[in-house]
């Protein structure tokens, strides 16, 4: 074989190798975006349920307007967020607001016994469980993409093709707060 043939074969193999890396990164990026689409479906259901929940609570919690306003504002931000990262931040804020409502509800025994409220709360709990499952899938897809972007020799090509490390959909709470044992007072 002549040296020009060897050079052509090496270049062809190099081009095939680069195409393979690029196609794998595209596949992983698309899997991540598809995983977020599954999250979006659950978030839409949660967004649709929140006004019903707020209306069920309004009559009982006249003194807790701040909590209801915070939830409504967080829902509006979450619905208007455009990017995946923006939605993650907004949804974490909404999750914190809903958690605040659940804490306040404990002070209203009549509300906790209301069948309409109980049904809405059960639906919200079901949606939250589904969200947890699809977040795990999304975070797995994100981890795969990030690993592929950071691996050698992919890392040499990923930046050239515009692939960047992506954020996971975490809970949005500080780790020390989550690891602290709850205070129980009698």
N, C-alpha and C positions, 0 to 999 in steps of 0.2 A: 504494500500500500504506500501510496505517496504521502508526503507530509500534508499536502493540501487536502487530501481525502480525510486524513486523521483530524485535521483542524475543523473541517466541515462536520464530521461526526461528533466531535467534542462540543462544538457550538450548538449543534442540533440537540444533543443531550442536555446541555445547559439551558437552552430555551424550553425544552420539555420540563425540566426540573423547576424552572421559574414559574411556568404556567401551572404546574401541579401545586406549588406552594400558594400561588394567588387563588386558584380555584378552591383550595381547602379553606383559606381565610374567608373567602366569600361565602362558602357553605356555612361556616361557623357563625359569621355575622348574621346571615339570614335565619339561622336557627335561633339565635338570640332575639332577633326582632320578632320572629314568630312566637317565641315564648312570651314576649311582652304583649303581643296581641291577645294571648290567653289571659294575661293579667288584666288587660284593658276591659275584657268582657266582664270579669268579676267586679272591677272597679265601677263600671257603668251600672251594674245591678246595685252596688252599694250606694252609688250616688242617687239612684232612683228611690231607694228605700229610706234614705236619711230624712227627706222632708216629711214622710209619713211618721217616722219616729219622733221627729221634733214636734209635729202637730199633736201627737198623742201625749207628749210630755208637757206641752205648754200649759194646759189647764191645771196641772198639778204643781208645776214649778214656777209660779208667778214671780218668786223672789230670785230665781236663778236665770234671769234674762241674759246675763253675761255668758253663761255656758252655752246657751242656745245660739246666741249671736256668733260666738266663736266657731261653733260647728258649721253654721250657715256660711260664714266667711271662708272657712277652710274648705268647704265643699265647692264653693265658687272658684277658689284658686285651683283646686284639684281638677275641676272640669275644664278650666281654661289653659292649663299647662300644655305646652306644645311639644317639647322634646321629652325623650325618655328620662333623662336626668331631672328635668323640671317636674315631671310627673312623680318621680320617686320622692323628691323633696316635698312636694305639695301633699302627696298621699301620706307621708310620715306625719305631717302636721295635722291632717285630718284624723289619722289614727289616734294621735295624742288627744285631740279634742273629743273624740268619741269615748275614749277612756275616761276623760274628765266627766262626761255625762254619766257614764256607768257608775262612777263613784258617787255622784250627786243623787242618783236614783235610790241608792241605799237608804237615804233619809226619808223616803216617801213610801210607807208600807201600802197605802191605797193604790199607788201607781204600780208597785210591784205585783199587786193582785189583779190589775186590770188585764182582761183577756186579750184585748187588742194590742196593748203594749207588750204582753208576753209573747204573742205571736210575732210581732215585729222584731222583738229582741232575739227570738229564736231564729228568724230569717237572717238577721244581721250576724248572728253567731255562725250560722251555716256558711254565709258568704265569707266571713273571716277565715273559716277553716279551709274553704276552697282557695282563697287568696294565699294562705300559707303554703298550700301544695303547689300552686303555680309559681309562687315566688321561689320555692326551692328549685323547680325546673329551670326558671329563668336564671337564677344564680349559678346553677350547674352549667348552663349554656354560656353564661358570661365567663365563668372560670375556664371552660374549654377554649373559648376565643382568646382570652388573655394569655393562657398558657401557650397557645399556638403563636401568638404575636411575639411572645418573649423568648421562645425557643430559637436556638441557633440552627440553621442559618435563616430561619423565617424572619428573625428580628432585623436582619440586614435589608430585607425586601419589604417588610410590613410598612415601615415608615415611608418608603418611596411610593407605595400605593395608597397611602392615606389611612392605614389601619392604626388605631390608637387603643390603648388600654381603656376598658370600659368599666363603669361602676356597677356594683351589685345592688340589689334592692334589699338593703338591710332594714332593720326595725326602726332606725332613726333615733334610738335611745343611746345614751352614753353607757358603755360597758360597765363602769363602776356602779351605776344606778341599778343595773339589772342584776349584778352579782351580790348586792347588799340584801341581807335578809329583811323581810318585812317586819315592821314594828307591830306588835300585838299589845293592845292596852285594854285593860278591864276596868 
